[in-house]
């Protein structure tokens, strides 16, 4: 892709960002590869690429890229405020609350900046009803958590025999977060796959990649694009581990499909 097209893509992805200098290897690669090739590929929507990118820069503790990509996602209209705030909660589950707190601060700053630059008064954040917290009856909540765990992971749910499993996994993560309406399940899968890939979590990486592909929520071509976007923002070494998990899961799916056809 020529420099003009790369600059045009950069202007669309990060509208308030200066083009990287072509005087260094990093700057040239950012211009030619990252914006000239990766962001321009058709295999994922720009919104999907933003979810991967936001997860990576937030987890990498990259202050300016976090501000830049939050601003771009909101200012472009690719991601609305409510979806962005929902992302923070899902991200917190898989990458930690302190990192999520920083992202939410960036959202507040960039939301205010966008409206100030437009000469508008900054609208308040949405008011949330306690009804959005799900069932208050613990038996019902835990039962729903078990069902959601099975539905998301395509494996049996763990027994509620530790605080991590009982209060965390079954009550909160699957009893509540995965059932919230602010993001689609497909979007939650994208954020989760990127999160477990960067977290150095071999078993969750294999589990979530397999479930995303075997459920049909993400196709093989889409997952391959997620791998590339992830590698560009979090490193090719970790991208290789994610790519290996994708190939292993896809091969297992093909074997299972063939076995069903022969029955």
Secondary structure, DSSP 8 states (H G I E B T S, - for coil): --HHHHHHHHHHHSTTS----TTSHHHHHIIIIIIIIITT-SSS-HHHHHHHHHHHHHHTT-HHHHHHHHHHHHHHTSS-HHHHHHHHHHHHHHH-HHHHHHHHHHHHHHHHHHHHHTT----------GGGG--S-HHHHHHHHHHHHHHHHSS----S-SHIIIIIIIIIITTTGGG-TTS-HHHHHHHHHHHHHHTT-HHHHHHHHHHHHHTTSS-HHHHHHHHHHHHHHH-HHHHHHHHHHHHHHHHHHHHHHHHHHH-
